[in-house]
Amino acid sequence: MGELVFVGLGLHDENGISLKGLMEVKSAESVFIELYTSLLPNFSIKHFEEVSGKKLWVVSRRELEDENGEAVLKEAESSKAVLLVPGDPLIATTHVALRLEAEKRGIKTRVIHGASIVSAAMGLSGLHNYKFGKSVTIPFPEHFSETPYDVIAENLRLGLHTLCLLDIDAEEKRYLSIREALEMLLKVEEKRKRGVITGERLAVGIARAGSHNPTVKADFAEELLRYDFREPPYTLIFPGKLHFMEAEALIAFAGAPLTVRKMVQ
């Protein structure tokens, strides 16, 4: 029997993989990689192949989702196959579905974890991870939804922080910006008038987490609309009730205005 090993690549480039993950790659008969569920800005397939000594087979969204990962599963039925995944494996439901299908076919599966935007965003902002509520994805305008507004509203009601993952289409090199996300939420506020996302709402924008030069900026929404976060990928956080240490972290790590000290509860 073969096996399928899901290996996380981390957040920015080919150096984000763990030593354990690299060892799994080197001992595999076939190595696949998908690069559509997230953006790895500086990932070099050529350099990774040189370091690992393995040829990488890039699989598309169509191959993993529409074709149910058949190419990957076929290799894993009789040999060791590795699927390289941006961030941490199984965060995306695509990979959960593939793992379930592999198990149904009697293919052994294992997971080698990698750095995730979920933990990275929390760490970069200095906000306490146990105070985050439900996370949400803010979609592109053509897939507009008021769900993110509702999720943020409920988390704020409970005093919890909200992690917003901004939509991407890596195959088309398209990434929802922090400005676009805020503009959509402000439009919902104009309609709903609940005081959830106003120009005075504190938010934290993060760009290129995991790189040598991530941008982390905390400010009120009206100010973040004008801030230049430079290159993607992007993440947005709406803080809930702040502990005094969180307020100090936002000032020190994210350049938040000193007035956030008055928001401590």
N, C-alpha and C positions, 0 to 999 in steps of 0.2 A: 504494500500500500504506500501511496505517496503522502505528501503533506503540503499544506499551504500556510506560509508564515507571513503575517501582516507586519510590516516594519515601518515605523514612523520616521520621517525625514527631518522633523523639526520645522523651523519657521522661515529660514532665509536662504540658505545655500546648502551645498553638498556636505559641508562640515558639520551640519546640525545632527547628523545621524549618530547614534551611540556606538561605542565600540562593539557592544553586543550585537547591535543591528548589522554592523559591517561584517562581523564574523558570520552571521546568518547568510548574508548575501554571497560571501566568498565560498560558502559550502553548498550553495544551491545549484541545481542543474539548469534552472531557467529563472530569469529575473524580469519582472514586469514593473512598470511605473505608470502611475496616472498623475497628471498635472492639471486637472480641471477643477477639482473641488476647492483648491486654494492656490494662491500665488506664492511661489518661491522666487523672489526677484533676481537672485544671483546664482540660481542653480545651474550648473554646467554638466550636461549629460556626458560630454567628452571627458571631462576631468574625473567624474565619478567612475566612469568605465576604466580609466587608467589606474585609479586608486584601488578599485575592487577587483579588477581583472575579469569583469563580467560584461557581456553585452546586454544593454537594456532594451527591452521591448516596450515602447510606449503604447498604452491602451487608452482609447478615447471614451468619452461619455457613452457613445452609442454602443461600443463593445462591452462596457461594464454594465450598463443599465438595460438597453434595448435587447442586447444579445445575452444578458444574464451572466456576463463574464465567462462565457463558454471557452474561450481561448485559454484563459488562466486555469480554469477547472480541468480542462483536458490534460494539461501538463501536470497538474497536481495529483491526478488520479494514479499516476505510476512513478512519479519522481518528486523531488523536493522543489517546490516553486515558491518564490518570494514576490509579494506585491508591495512595492514601495509607495507610501502614501504621505502627502504633505501633512505636517503637524503630527497629531496623535491618531493612530488608526482607530477606526470604529466610531469616531465622533460624527462622521457622515453616515447617514442611514444606508447609502449605497454599499458601503463596506460591510455593514451588518447583514444586509441581504445576501451578499456574496458568501459571507462566512456561514450563514444558515444553510445556504444551498450546498456548500462544501460538506458540512456535517451530515446533511441528508444523504449525500452520496457516499458516506463512510470515509471521507477524507479528513485526516487529522488536521486541526488548525491550532496555531499559536499566535500570540501577539507580542511584539517588541515595541514598547511605548516610546514616544518621542515628545518633545516639547509641544505644548498646545497653546493656541492664542487665548484660550480660556484662562489658564494660569498665568500666562505672560502678561496679559492686559491688567490683571489684578495686581501682579507684582510691580509692574511699571508705574501704575497709578498710586500705589501705596495704600489702596483701600483694602479693608479686611475681607478675606475671601469668604468667611462664614456669614457675611452680611449681604451677600448677593442673592437676589431672588431669581425668578425664571428669566432665562435669556431669550432673545428674540432676533430674528433676521429681518432687516429692513430691505425690501425688494426694490428692483428697478421701477421707475415710474409707470412703465407699461403693465406692470403687475401690481399696481398700487393696492395697498391694503391698510385698513385702520387698525389691524391687530397689534402692530408694534405700539401704537398710542395706548391701547387698552392694557397691554402688558406693563408698560412703564407706569401707567396710572395705578394699577393694582399694587405693583411693587412699592411705589411711593407711599401709598396708603398704609402699607405695612412697615414703612421706614427702611425698605431694602434698596440696594443698588441694582441697576439694570445693565447687563452687558448686551450691547446691540452689535450683531455681526452684519456688516454691510455687504450687500449682494455683489457677486462677481461672475464674470463669464471669461474665464482664463483663456479659453480657446479663441475668443474674439478679442482678447486683450481689453476688456471693458470692466471697470471697477466703479461701483457707486462711491461717490466722494462724501466726506463728512458734511460739506456744505449742502449737497443735494438731499442727504438724509434729514438734516435739520429743516430745510425748506419744506419738505413733505410733511414733517411732523407739525410744523408751525401752521401749515394750511389746514391740517386736521383740527388744530386748536381753534382756528378761526371759525370753523364749522361747529365744533362741539362746545367751545367756551367753558371748559372745566378747569382752566388754570394749570393744566398738566405740563405743557410745553410752551412756555412763553419766552420772550427775549431775555427775561431775568432768571431763567432756569439754569442752574449750574450743570455743566457737562464737561466730560473729559474726552478729547480726541487723541487717538493714537495712530501713528503711521509707522510701517516697517518694523514691527515688533520682532525681536530676534536678530536684528542687524546691528552693526557697530554704531549706527547713528539714528536710532529711532527718534521720532518726534512725539513728544507727550506734552499736551497743553490743556490745562484746565481753566475754564473761564465761563462767563455767562453766554448763553446761546447767541445773542445778538453780536457778541464779539467774535465767537468762533466762526460765524458766517464769513468773516473777513480774514480769517487766519490762513496762512499758506502752509499746509501740511506736506507739501511736495509729493513725492512719489508714493504709490500704493504698496501694500494693501492697507486698508483703514479699519479702525474699530472705534466705536463710540460708547461711552459709559455715562449713565445718568445716576449720580449719587443720591442715596436716600438720606436718612439721618446720619450725621457725621459724629464720630468719636473725636476727641480733641487731637489724638495722634493722627487720625486720618486727615484732619484739616491741615496739620503741620506738614504731613507728607505731600499733600496736594500743592502746598506752597513751595516746598523744597524741591520736589521731583517734577512737578508739572507747571510751575510758574503761575499758580493760581493767585488771584488778587487777595490781599491780606484780609479783606472783608469776610472771607470764608470762616475766619475764627468766630465770627458772630453767629454762624450757622450751626455751631456745635450744640448738640442736644443730649 
